[in-house]
Amino acid sequence: MRVPNSVVLPVGTHVDCCQEQEVAEKTHDIMARITAMLAERKSTLAHFIDNLEGSEEPKFYVDQWERLKEMESCTLTILNLVAVNCTDHCDIKKLEATILEHVKNEELFPEVVRVLPPVYRQVEAAIVDIAQSEELADHGMMDLQYLLSKLSQHEHLASLGRELLQDILRYLHRIGLVVWYEEIKHLESTVFLQPTFLITMFKPLVQYRLVQQLESI
């Protein structure tokens, strides 16, 4: 909701636990809830903006007003929910095909036609090699400057600069190859070359039915 022109594909899992009629009913219910949530968000933002504009000293709230107007302008496209059985390989392939179909839709993703410079692919291939090498620790974390020095050892990347590398990392972060939290001060110099490690690390912290499990203990 805070990212301009976001596109969201809702995915419903555990289809194998439901009857066919239930899947249709739950799909309709989820989409209706999402629609209601977006309408409520729009109404709430408009209410906050009106309050600020109608205050006795509106000039004191310019920063808040600008942030709210920025959030109000963030469009959010919700695609039709895809229901899958995660234990069925065919359903996983169906989900993959659906995602690719949407990603190739130029109306949803205008930048899909953008041609990347060859250096982007070269850096991507080099990072994949580093991530798969035995010298990389299991956590896959690497200092940004050290990563630059490792990449610069490749003959065709010898002139790679930090600024260009950061641009490429933003792209690789968007497509999910790496994770780079450049907006977080304490993590801006760390690149996660193994994003799956973060999932493994957070699994013990964020679990399905965690509250119920703790209450039972």
C-alpha positions in Angstrom: 0.0 0.0 0.0 3.0 2.3 0.3 4.6 1.4 -3.0 3.4 3.3 -6.1 1.6 1.3 -8.7 1.7 -2.0 -6.8 0.3 -5.2 -8.3 -0.8 -7.9 -5.8 -1.7 -11.5 -6.7 -3.6 -13.1 -3.8 -2.8 -16.8 -3.4 -5.1 -19.1 -1.4 -3.4 -22.3 -0.2 -4.7 -25.6 1.4 -7.2 -26.2 -1.3 -6.8 -29.9 -0.5 -8.5 -29.2 2.8 -11.6 -27.8 1.2 -14.5 -29.0 -0.9 -14.8 -27.5 -4.4 -17.8 -25.4 -3.3 -15.9 -24.1 -0.3 -13.0 -23.0 -2.5 -15.4 -20.9 -4.6 -17.1 -19.4 -1.5 -13.8 -18.6 0.3 -12.3 -17.1 -2.9 -15.3 -14.8 -3.2 -15.1 -13.9 0.5 -11.4 -13.1 0.4 -11.7 -10.9 -2.7 -14.7 -9.1 -1.1 -12.7 -8.5 2.1 -9.8 -7.1 0.1 -12.1 -4.7 -1.7 -13.7 -3.6 1.5 -10.3 -3.1 3.1 -9.1 -0.9 0.2 -12.3 1.2 0.3 -11.9 1.7 4.1 -8.3 2.7 3.6 -9.3 5.3 0.9 -12.0 6.6 3.2 -9.7 6.8 6.2 -7.0 8.7 4.3 -9.5 11.1 2.9 -10.8 11.7 6.4 -7.3 12.4 7.8 -6.5 14.8 4.9 -9.8 16.7 5.5 -9.0 17.0 9.2 -5.6 18.5 8.5 -6.9 20.8 5.8 -9.6 22.0 8.1 -7.4 22.5 11.2 -6.9 26.0 12.6 -3.1 26.0 11.8 -2.8 23.8 8.6 0.7 25.1 7.9 2.0 23.2 11.0 0.9 19.9 9.4 2.3 20.3 5.9 4.7 17.3 6.3 1.9 15.0 7.5 -0.4 16.3 4.7 2.2 15.6 2.1 2.8 12.0 3.4 -1.0 11.3 3.4 -1.4 12.7 -0.1 1.5 10.6 -1.3 -0.1 7.5 0.2 -3.5 8.4 -1.3 -1.9 8.5 -4.8 -0.4 5.0 -4.5 -2.5 2.9 -6.8 -3.0 -0.8 -5.9 -4.0 -3.3 -8.5 -5.5 -6.5 -7.1 -5.5 -9.5 -9.4 -7.9 -12.4 -9.2 -7.1 -14.9 -6.4 -5.4 -18.1 -7.4 -6.3 -21.1 -5.3 -3.6 -23.9 -5.1 -2.9 -27.2 -3.5 0.7 -26.8 -2.4 1.1 -30.6 -2.3 0.3 -30.9 -6.0 3.1 -30.1 -8.3 0.7 -29.3 -11.1 -0.9 -26.6 -9.0 2.5 -25.1 -8.3 3.2 -25.0 -12.1 -0.2 -23.5 -12.7 0.6 -20.7 -10.2 4.0 -20.2 -11.8 2.4 -19.9 -15.3 -0.2 -17.4 -13.9 2.6 -15.2 -12.4 4.5 -15.2 -15.6 1.4 -14.4 -17.6 0.8 -11.3 -15.4 4.4 -10.2 -15.4 4.5 -10.2 -19.2 1.4 -7.9 -19.3 2.7 -4.6 -20.4 -0.3 -2.8 -19.0 0.4 -4.0 -15.5 4.2 -3.8 -15.8 5.3 -1.1 -18.3 9.0 -1.7 -17.5 8.8 -5.3 -18.6 9.9 -4.2 -22.1 13.0 -2.4 -20.7 16.2 -3.7 -22.1 18.9 -4.1 -19.4 22.6 -3.3 -20.2 24.8 -6.4 -20.6 26.6 -5.6 -17.3 23.4 -6.3 -15.4 23.4 -9.9 -16.6 27.2 -10.2 -16.1 26.9 -9.1 -12.4 23.9 -11.3 -11.9 25.8 -14.4 -13.2 28.8 -13.5 -11.1 26.7 -13.2 -8.0 25.1 -16.5 -8.6 28.5 -18.1 -8.9 29.6 -16.4 -5.6 26.4 -17.5 -3.8 27.0 -21.1 -4.9 30.7 -21.2 -4.0 31.8 -23.2 -1.0 33.7 -20.2 0.5 30.4 -18.3 1.1 29.0 -18.8 4.6 25.7 -20.5 5.0 24.0 -17.3 6.0 25.0 -15.8 2.6 25.7 -12.3 4.1 28.4 -10.3 2.4 29.7 -6.8 3.0 28.8 -4.5 0.0 32.4 -3.3 -0.5 33.8 -6.8 -0.3 31.2 -7.9 -2.8 32.3 -5.1 -5.1 36.0 -6.3 -4.8 35.0 -9.9 -5.5 33.0 -8.9 -8.6 35.9 -6.6 -9.8 38.1 -9.6 -10.0 36.2 -10.7 -13.0 37.9 -9.5 -16.2 34.7 -8.0 -17.7 33.7 -6.3 -14.4 37.1 -4.8 -13.5 35.7 -1.2 -14.0 32.5 -1.8 -12.0 31.9 1.1 -9.7 30.0 1.2 -6.4 27.2 3.4 -7.7 26.5 1.1 -10.7 26.6 -1.9 -8.4 24.0 -0.4 -6.2 21.7 0.2 -9.2 22.1 -3.4 -10.2 21.5 -4.6 -6.6 18.2 -2.7 -6.5 17.2 -4.5 -9.7 18.3 -7.9 -8.3 16.5 -7.1 -5.0 13.3 -6.4 -6.9 13.5 -9.8 -8.8 14.3 -11.6 -5.6 17.8 -12.9 -6.4 19.3 -11.0 -3.5 18.0 -9.1 -0.5 19.5 -5.6 0.2 17.9 -3.4 2.8 19.6 -0.1 1.7 16.9 1.9 3.5 17.9 0.5 6.9 21.0 2.2 8.2 22.4 -0.8 10.1 22.0 -3.1 7.0 22.8 -0.7 4.1 26.3 -2.2 3.8 25.2 -5.8 3.9 23.9 -7.9 1.0 22.1 -11.2 1.5 23.1 -13.5 -1.3 21.0 -16.3 0.1 17.5 -14.9 0.6 16.2 -18.3 1.7 18.4 -18.1 4.8 16.2 -15.2 6.0 13.1 -17.4 5.6 14.8 -20.1 7.6 15.8 -17.6 10.3 12.4 -16.1 10.6 10.4 -19.4 10.6 10.9 -20.0 14.4 9.7 -16.4 15.0 6.7 -16.2 12.7 4.7 -19.4 12.7 1.2 -20.4 11.7 -1.1 -20.6 14.8 1.8 -19.4 17.0 -0.6 -17.8 19.6 -2.6 -21.1 19.9 0.6 -23.0 20.3 1.9 -20.7 23.1 -1.5 -20.8 24.9 -1.5 -24.6 24.8 2.0 -24.6 26.4 
